[in-house]
């Protein structure tokens, strides 16, 4: 990985959060559930009980964004950093998708609206 790109990813604004994501690791048949500790447009800090090598190519499934390919830029004891191959919108990942049954009757759809229904934070 180019050191300049890695430095830019580390310097990007990060959102601290606590959520789960699925991580596809080469050589594993099933996705691994990881905890996302912080997230920026260029990468994330993940925590999991999985051994992963620096330089490994991975794919992380982020809520509201979908699968994002990337590379492990550092790995430590139970934590590792991933630099994404393409930028993501951290605010979209943070957004909670709610179903209509979660809403009070006066906020439910009339049937004329289109698209996803989001709860703002």
Secondary structure, 3 states (H helix, E strand, C coil): CCHHHHHHHHHCCCEEEEEEEEEEECCCCCCEEEEEEEECCCEEEEECCCCCCCCCEEEEEECCCEEEEEEEEEECCCEEEEEECCCCCHHHHHCEECCHHHCCHHHCCCCCCCCCCEECC
